[in-house]
Amino acid sequence: MKDISSLLLVLAIVFSSCSSSYPGAMDDPTPEAQVIRLNSLDETIELANGFYDLEAYVRGTEDALLTITAGDRKAALFLSPAVWKKAVVRGVEVTNGKLSVSASTLESSATYEPKTVYVRAVSAGRTLITGGDFSMLSQVEKNGGVYSDAKGEAGDCFVLSAQNGMNLARLRLYNDPGKSAGGKSFFKGIQDEANILALAKRAKAAGMEIELTFHYSDFWTNGGEQYKPAAWKKYTQEELHDVMYTYTRDFLIKMRDQGTTPQYVSIGNEIQSGILFGTLKGDKPTEKVNGYCSDMNNLASLLSQASKAVREVCPESKIILHLTTSADITVDNFKWFFTAMRNANLDYDIIGASYYPYYGNKTIEEMISEAELLASTFNKDYLFMEVGFAWNPLLEDGTSGQIANNDPYEEMTPEAQRRFMLSLTEQILAASSHILGYIYWDPIYIAAPNCGWTVGEKNVTGNSTLFDFTGKMLPAWDAFRYNH
């Protein structure tokens, strides 16, 4: 054990943690939490069995990537000669009374200098969420799409992803994807109940946790599109409240009964403008005002029925409310939305947000700052529900993709995508542990025949996946491999 002055020095550092013990969160340390100063990032120390965080400040060769291993956990950060950067390895479990710590750089010529290295006891482990959306996988596979690792060895997409550090699969459920909404439709049999149940089995078999998103629609839902399912179009408000409960409950029972209870459940997708829009005027729904929900009490009442179903069927699952971030949807809009949900006493656990630099023109630092503010203001955990960054300026056919630039980041290359994902992960780990991690969108919807945005349209996500046009893993997988 180190001397008391060192112990007091470390205890003076302000820590911030969330107050839940479920996977993906960490309990607040008590004032008596064990804190031990280390001499380096390469030593073995004796510790009582339990869970620990390792934190250090490091500087070194510019542009070199440092990986730190503590027990069976890893974290990576980019070194800088001018700045001491905070490195964090969270949720390390000690089971044999010892903890081994080591560090190395991917560049053999790089050097690093650590200071203020310490471990502190925490009351529960926490796994950083590094997930991806697999909802369209069956459409790619049935049309000949093949996935391979960085060496070109082909394999099952779930297995390859898990082996390279991805630990959660997001699955999106639509009521009847073959039905038309606004004159367009999804592929029938893809993202419906049977398909999502089958994908959930594969995800669990690969060792992944599951995030299930209910869209409550037959088609895309986001801030501008929240089409009511065709089967629900003539329902009264009372009937809609009932079906939100029964539909959510019945599918969760199916998930539970096949042994794939989701760890996380999102009730709706990018719902700042509401859900279950009704009458269509051309392609535009009418139940919103300037992009935002016009009746927050009704929205909260509908969501409460879904929340009730989640609590009854799978009480350990964590409920997410997911909004988008854009130039028009700011942190103030988030505060307005979640204040209304708090006033309505809506039962949920996690604030979810989409983050694409292209849509919001925000840096990682700005998004982390907003995430910490929202988590603190509403005493909730925070999850980046969708993250996307283009690795190529154009799609395979030479036309523009959904993500046309990465502003405020200039480059659109595989290396730029890699650096973005590594930097995002690094800054999440160094921030409040209220920030649980991220889910990449859409990592697996690669260029393959008949794999369009909708039926009859082209695939607009092929330049922002985590696999290249041929299905080979891109360098951005380093963010998953070296952070777990």
BELLIN-V268164 format. One record per backbone hydrogen bond with DSSP energy under -0.5 kcal/mol. NH is the residue of the N-H (numbers start at 1). CO is the residue of the C=O. If there is no record, write none. Layout:
nh: {NH/NH}
co: {CO/CO}
This chain:
nh: {7/8/9/10/11/12/13/20/25/33/36/38/43/45/47/50/51/52/53/54/55/56/57/58/59/60/61/63/64/66/66/67/68/69/70/71/73/75/77/79/85/85/87/87/89/92/94/94/95/99/101/102/104/106/108/110/113/115/117/118/119/120/121/122/128/129/130/131/132/133/134/134/137/140/141/142/143/143/144/145/148/149/152/154/155/160/161/162/163/164/165/166/167/168/169/170/170/171/173/174/175/179/181/184/186/190/196/197/198/199/200/201/202/203/204/205/206/207/208/209/211/212/212/213/213/214/214/215/215/222/227/228/232/233/235/240/241/242/243/244/245/246/247/248/249/250/251/252/253/254/255/256/257/258/259/260/263/264/265/266/267/267/268/268/271/274/277/281/282/283/284/286/288/289/292/293/294/299/300/301/302/303/304/305/305/306/307/308/309/310/311/312/313/314/317/318/320/321/322/323/323/326/327/330/334/335/336/337/338/339/340/341/342/343/344/345/346/348/349/350/351/352/352/353/354/355/357/359/360/361/367/368/369/370/371/372/373/374/375/376/377/378/379/380/381/382/383/384/385/385/386/387/388/391/392/395/398/402/403/404/409/417/418/419/420/421/422/423/424/425/426/427/428/429/430/431/431/433/435/436/436/438/439/440/441/443/444/446/449/451/453/455/457/460/464/466/467/468/471/473/474/477/478/479/480/481/482/483/484}
co: {3/4/5/6/7/8/10/26/22/30/119/117/101/99/97/94/122/92/120/89/118/87/115/85/113/80/111/79/61/64/77/104/75/102/73/100/70/68/66/64/58/83/56/85/54/52/50/92/93/45/43/69/67/65/106/107/59/57/38/55/36/53/34/51/126/436/128/438/168/440/132/170/134/136/137/138/139/140/141/140/471/153/149/152/147/156/157/158/159/160/162/161/130/130/209/132/168/211/213/191/217/176/184/181/177/187/192/193/194/195/196/197/198/199/200/201/202/204/203/167/169/210/264/171/211/212/266/173/213/225/220/277/229/230/232/236/237/238/239/240/241/242/243/244/245/246/247/248/249/250/251/252/253/254/256/255/210/210/318/212/265/320/214/266/322/271/226/284/280/281/281/279/286/292/289/272/287/295/296/297/298/299/300/301/302/302/303/304/305/306/307/308/309/310/314/263/265/350/320/321/352/329/359/328/330/331/332/333/334/335/336/337/338/339/340/342/341/346/319/319/381/321/350/383/323/386/388/356/356/357/363/364/365/366/367/368/369/370/371/372/373/374/375/375/349/434/351/437/353/383/353/439/355/463/463/399/395/460/460/402/406/413/414/415/416/417/418/419/420/421/422/423/424/425/426/427/428/16/432/382/434/129/384/131/387/440/133/444/143/448/458/185/454/458/461/443/443/472/468/148/466/474/475/476/477/477/478/480/74}
